[in-house]
Amino acid sequence: MITAIVFVHADNDRISEVAEQIAGLEHVTEVYSVTGDIDLVVMVRVAGYEEIAPAITDQLKKVPGVIDTDTHLAFRAYSEHDLEAAFSL
């Protein structure tokens, strides 16, 4: 599973609407409204690299109210859940 973390700049008057539309897209697992220089953080999970462009460029970026995106690919996940699985017998 490949995880893309997408920072989204949205039209200020439509952030909630944009977030709800993005949350309904295929491969989107979470959408967070955040403080700072960006408006939304979107987690996109796909099976293969060839699915990233369609999920982000063809779907997410075309949601009305999305102004710009910045995509980051995760190399490895570190979480309490992963550590518990690694050390369980």
N, CA and C atoms as an extended XYZ file, in Angstrom:
267
Properties=species:S:1:pos:R:3:atomname:S:1:resname:S:1:resid:I:1 pbc="F F F"
N         0.844       -1.178        0.000 N   MET     1
C         0.000        0.000        0.000 CA  MET     1
C         0.883        1.232        0.000 C   MET     1
N         0.591        2.156       -0.877 N   ILE     2
C         1.340        3.403       -0.986 CA  ILE     2
C         0.478        4.525       -0.414 C   ILE     2
N         1.087        5.335        0.443 N   THR     3
C         0.377        6.445        1.058 CA  THR     3
C         0.916        7.757        0.514 C   THR     3
N         0.014        8.588        0.032 N   ALA     4
C         0.353        9.943       -0.390 CA  ALA     4
C        -0.295       10.904        0.598 C   ALA     4
N         0.490       11.862        1.062 N   ILE     5
C        -0.015       12.903        1.944 CA  ILE     5
C        -0.111       14.154        1.086 C   ILE     5
N        -1.329       14.665        0.939 N   VAL     6
C        -1.549       15.786        0.026 CA  VAL     6
C        -1.954       17.019        0.828 C   VAL     6
N        -1.166       18.095        0.687 N   PHE     7
C        -1.498       19.378        1.287 CA  PHE     7
C        -2.348       20.139        0.278 C   PHE     7
N        -3.505       20.599        0.726 N   VAL     8
C        -4.454       21.247       -0.178 CA  VAL     8
C        -4.690       22.694        0.239 C   VAL     8
N        -4.561       23.591       -0.732 N   HIS     9
C        -4.967       24.983       -0.568 CA  HIS     9
C        -6.346       25.079       -1.217 C   HIS     9
N        -7.311       25.567       -0.454 N   ALA    10
C        -8.688       25.634       -0.946 CA  ALA    10
C        -9.207       27.064       -0.868 C   ALA    10
N       -10.256       27.316       -1.630 N   ASP    11
C       -10.962       28.596       -1.576 CA  ASP    11
C       -11.473       28.772       -0.145 C   ASP    11
N       -11.089       29.863        0.507 N   ASN    12
C       -11.428       30.073        1.922 CA  ASN    12
C       -12.922       29.993        2.214 C   ASN    12
N       -13.745       30.384        1.287 N   ASP    13
C       -15.187       30.368        1.504 CA  ASP    13
C       -15.798       28.978        1.317 C   ASP    13
N       -14.992       28.005        0.877 N   ARG    14
C       -15.542       26.688        0.553 CA  ARG    14
C       -14.778       25.534        1.200 C   ARG    14
N       -13.981       25.789        2.227 N   ILE    15
C       -13.117       24.753        2.793 CA  ILE    15
C       -13.917       23.532        3.241 C   ILE    15
N       -14.998       23.725        3.967 N   SER    16
C       -15.798       22.585        4.440 CA  SER    16
C       -16.385       21.798        3.280 C   SER    16
N       -16.913       22.497        2.302 N   GLU    17
C       -17.496       21.851        1.117 CA  GLU    17
C       -16.429       21.072        0.347 C   GLU    17
N       -15.268       21.679        0.170 N   VAL    18
C       -14.163       21.023       -0.536 CA  VAL    18
C       -13.736       19.770        0.231 C   VAL    18
N       -13.598       19.880        1.548 N   ALA    19
C       -13.191       18.747        2.374 CA  ALA    19
C       -14.182       17.587        2.248 C   ALA    19
N       -15.461       17.880        2.278 N   GLU    20
C       -16.479       16.829        2.158 CA  GLU    20
C       -16.432       16.153        0.791 C   GLU    20
N       -16.237       16.930       -0.254 N   GLN    21
C       -16.145       16.347       -1.600 CA  GLN    21
C       -14.904       15.478       -1.733 C   GLN    21
N       -13.783       15.942       -1.203 N   ILE    22
C       -12.547       15.165       -1.258 CA  ILE    22
C       -12.696       13.872       -0.456 C   ILE    22
N       -13.335       13.956        0.699 N   ALA    23
C       -13.513       12.774        1.546 CA  ALA    23
C       -14.294       11.669        0.837 C   ALA    23
N       -15.112       12.039       -0.112 N   GLY    24
C       -15.907       11.060       -0.844 CA  GLY    24
C       -15.206       10.424       -2.032 C   GLY    24
N       -13.983       10.865       -2.319 N   LEU    25
C       -13.260       10.324       -3.466 CA  LEU    25
C       -12.678        8.941       -3.174 C   LEU    25
N       -12.600        8.127       -4.215 N   GLU    26
C       -11.972        6.817       -4.110 CA  GLU    26
C       -10.508        7.003       -3.707 C   GLU    26
N       -10.019        6.153       -2.847 N   HIS    27
C        -8.640        6.127       -2.347 CA  HIS    27
C        -8.349        7.157       -1.265 C   HIS    27
N        -9.263        8.063       -0.989 N   VAL    28
C        -9.066        9.030        0.094 CA  VAL    28
C        -9.540        8.375        1.389 C   VAL    28
N        -8.624        8.289        2.372 N   THR    29
C        -8.986        7.642        3.631 CA  THR    29
C        -9.244        8.632        4.758 C   THR    29
N        -8.599        9.802        4.700 N   GLU    30
C        -8.803       10.817        5.725 CA  GLU    30
C        -8.631       12.200        5.128 C   GLU    30
N        -9.363       13.153        5.692 N   VAL    31
C        -9.214       14.562        5.331 CA  VAL    31
C        -9.210       15.346        6.639 C   VAL    31
N        -8.182       16.158        6.828 N   TYR    32
C        -8.042       16.960        8.040 CA  TYR    32
C        -8.041       18.441        7.686 C   TYR    32
N        -8.831       19.219        8.410 N   SER    33
C        -8.759       20.672        8.330 CA  SER    33
C        -7.683       21.074        9.334 C   SER    33
N        -6.721       21.879        8.895 N   VAL    34
C        -5.574       22.185        9.745 CA  VAL    34
C        -5.299       23.686        9.795 C   VAL    34
N        -4.487       24.070       10.765 N   THR    35
C        -4.035       25.452       10.855 CA  THR    35
C        -2.714       25.581       10.100 C   THR    35
N        -2.331       26.802        9.823 N   GLY    36
C        -1.056       27.031        9.162 CA  GLY    36
C        -1.220       27.499        7.735 C   GLY    36
N        -0.218       27.221        6.928 N   ASP    37
C        -0.174       27.712        5.555 CA  ASP    37
C        -1.065       26.947        4.589 C   ASP    37
N        -1.540       25.786        5.004 N   ILE    38
C        -2.422       24.991        4.131 CA  ILE    38
C        -3.781       24.866        4.792 C   ILE    38
N        -4.763       24.442        4.023 N   ASP    39
C        -6.123       24.338        4.547 CA  ASP    39
C        -6.512       22.923        4.929 C   ASP    39
N        -6.081       21.954        4.125 N   LEU    40
C        -6.461       20.559        4.340 CA  LEU    40
C        -5.258       19.643        4.161 C   LEU    40
N        -5.233       18.579        4.935 N   VAL    41
C        -4.277       17.495        4.730 CA  VAL    41
C        -5.103       16.269        4.372 C   VAL    41
N        -4.757       15.665        3.239 N   VAL    42
C        -5.527       14.527        2.722 CA  VAL    42
C        -4.626       13.305        2.639 C   VAL    42
N        -5.097       12.201        3.176 N   MET    43
C        -4.379       10.932        3.086 CA  MET    43
C        -4.994       10.124        1.948 C   MET    43
N        -4.150        9.750        0.993 N   VAL    44
C        -4.581        8.960       -0.161 CA  VAL    44
C        -3.806        7.650       -0.112 C   VAL    44
N        -4.511        6.527       -0.168 N   ARG    45
C        -3.851        5.222       -0.129 CA  ARG    45
C        -4.229        4.430       -1.376 C   ARG    45
N        -3.194        4.000       -2.103 N   VAL    46
C        -3.393        3.251       -3.344 CA  VAL    46
C        -2.525        1.992       -3.321 C   VAL    46
N        -2.866        1.035       -4.168 N   ALA    47
C        -2.123       -0.221       -4.217 CA  ALA    47
C        -0.801       -0.084       -4.966 C   ALA    47
N        -0.751        0.753       -5.990 N   GLY    48
C         0.459        0.878       -6.795 CA  GLY    48
C         0.716        2.301       -7.226 C   GLY    48
N         1.969        2.566       -7.595 N   TYR    49
C         2.366        3.919       -7.998 CA  TYR    49
C         1.559        4.440       -9.182 C   TYR    49
N         1.148        3.548      -10.070 N   GLU    50
C         0.400        3.971      -11.258 CA  GLU    50
C        -0.978        4.536      -10.909 C   GLU    50
N        -1.433        4.325       -9.671 N   GLU    51
C        -2.742        4.838       -9.247 CA  GLU    51
C        -2.660        6.232       -8.626 C   GLU    51
N        -1.458        6.715       -8.359 N   ILE    52
C        -1.317        8.010       -7.689 CA  ILE    52
C        -1.799        9.161       -8.568 C   ILE    52
N        -1.311        9.222       -9.790 N   ALA    53
C        -1.698       10.336      -10.676 CA  ALA    53
C        -3.206       10.397      -10.909 C   ALA    53
N        -3.860        9.273      -11.234 N   PRO    54
C        -5.315        9.371      -11.417 CA  PRO    54
C        -6.039        9.822      -10.143 C   PRO    54
N        -5.599        9.330       -8.986 N   ALA    55
C        -6.276        9.675       -7.730 CA  ALA    55
C        -6.116       11.154       -7.383 C   ALA    55
N        -4.930       11.699       -7.649 N   ILE    56
C        -4.677       13.078       -7.251 CA  ILE    56
C        -4.932       14.056       -8.398 C   ILE    56
N        -4.300       13.836       -9.524 N   THR    57
C        -4.409       14.785      -10.639 CA  THR    57
C        -5.775       14.732      -11.309 C   THR    57
N        -6.284       13.536      -11.522 N   ASP    58
C        -7.547       13.399      -12.257 CA  ASP    58
C        -8.782       13.571      -11.378 C   ASP    58
N        -8.649       13.384      -10.069 N   GLN    59
C        -9.819       13.485       -9.197 CA  GLN    59
C        -9.707       14.630       -8.189 C   GLN    59
N        -8.754       14.521       -7.277 N   LEU    60
C        -8.661       15.477       -6.183 CA  LEU    60
C        -8.456       16.909       -6.680 C   LEU    60
N        -7.518       17.105       -7.598 N   LYS    61
C        -7.231       18.462       -8.073 CA  LYS    61
C        -8.386       19.076       -8.861 C   LYS    61
N        -9.337       18.242       -9.311 N   LYS    62
C       -10.468       18.751      -10.088 CA  LYS    62
C       -11.691       19.069       -9.237 C   LYS    62
N       -11.593       18.874       -7.927 N   VAL    63
C       -12.704       19.235       -7.045 CA  VAL    63
C       -12.831       20.758       -7.060 C   VAL    63
N       -14.032       21.271       -7.336 N   PRO    64
C       -14.216       22.724       -7.342 CA  PRO    64
C       -13.839       23.330       -5.991 C   PRO    64
N       -13.023       24.375       -6.032 N   GLY    65
C       -12.573       25.021       -4.809 CA  GLY    65
C       -11.147       24.655       -4.417 C   GLY    65
N       -10.576       23.615       -5.044 N   VAL    66
C        -9.169       23.285       -4.805 CA  VAL    66
C        -8.324       24.262       -5.619 C   VAL    66
N        -7.463       24.989       -4.943 N   ILE    67
C        -6.625       25.982       -5.608 CA  ILE    67
C        -5.279       25.379       -5.995 C   ILE    67
N        -4.671       24.632       -5.076 N   ASP    68
C        -3.354       24.065       -5.334 CA  ASP    68
C        -3.142       22.876       -4.410 C   ASP    68
N        -2.238       21.971       -4.805 N   THR    69
C        -1.894       20.826       -3.962 CA  THR    69
C        -0.382       20.649       -3.940 C   THR    69
N         0.082       19.980       -2.901 N   ASP    70
C         1.489       19.626       -2.751 CA  ASP    70
C         1.496       18.198       -2.214 C   ASP    70
N         2.014       17.254       -2.996 N   THR    71
C         1.920       15.836       -2.661 CA  THR    71
C         3.251       15.291       -2.166 C   THR    71
N         3.170       14.506       -1.090 N   HIS    72
C         4.334       13.858       -0.494 CA  HIS    72
C         4.049       12.362       -0.397 C   HIS    72
N         5.007       11.525       -0.793 N   LEU    73
C         4.841       10.075       -0.685 CA  LEU    73
C         5.528        9.576        0.577 C   LEU    73
N         4.848        8.717        1.306 N   ALA    74
C         5.406        8.151        2.531 CA  ALA    74
C         6.304        6.967        2.190 C   ALA    74
N         7.493        6.918        2.817 N   PHE    75
C         8.412        5.794        2.630 CA  PHE    75
C         8.099        4.659        3.600 C   PHE    75
N         7.843        5.026        4.852 N   ARG    76
C         7.651        4.030        5.898 CA  ARG    76
C         6.711        4.613        6.936 C   ARG    76
N         5.889        3.767        7.536 N   ALA    77
C         4.959        4.212        8.574 CA  ALA    77
C         5.501        3.841        9.949 C   ALA    77
N         5.472        4.781       10.852 N   TYR    78
C         5.852        4.545       12.244 CA  TYR    78
C         4.645        4.894       13.091 C   TYR    78
N         4.125        3.912       13.780 N   SER    79
C         2.999        4.175       14.665 CA  SER    79
C         3.013        3.160       15.788 C   SER    79
N         2.297        3.475       16.850 N   GLU    80
C         2.208        2.558       17.972 CA  GLU    80
C         1.653        1.221       17.514 C   GLU    80
N         0.675        1.256       16.659 N   HIS    81
C         0.056        0.030       16.149 CA  HIS    81
C         1.090       -0.836       15.434 C   HIS    81
N         1.923       -0.253       14.590 N   ASP    82
C         2.957       -0.998       13.873 CA  ASP    82
C         3.986       -1.585       14.832 C   ASP    82
N         4.359       -0.828       15.870 N   LEU    83
C         5.344       -1.318       16.827 CA  LEU    83
C         4.791       -2.476       17.644 C   LEU    83
N         3.515       -2.415       18.000 N   GLU    84
C         2.901       -3.520       18.746 CA  GLU    84
C         2.920       -4.794       17.915 C   GLU    84
N         2.612       -4.687       16.646 N   ALA    85
C         2.613       -5.853       15.765 CA  ALA    85
C         4.020       -6.414       15.625 C   ALA    85
N         5.019       -5.573       15.565 N   ALA    86
C         6.396       -6.028       15.379 CA  ALA    86
C         6.922       -6.767       16.604 C   ALA    86
N         6.470       -6.371       17.806 N   PHE    87
C         7.005       -6.972       19.019 CA  PHE    87
C         6.083       -8.008       19.638 C   PHE    87
N         4.926       -8.269       19.026 N   SER    88
C         4.043       -9.295       19.579 CA  SER    88
C         4.525      -10.681       19.160 C   SER    88
N         4.286      -11.640       20.012 N   LEU    89
C         4.727      -13.016       19.716 CA  LEU    89
C         3.623      -13.827       19.131 C   LEU    89
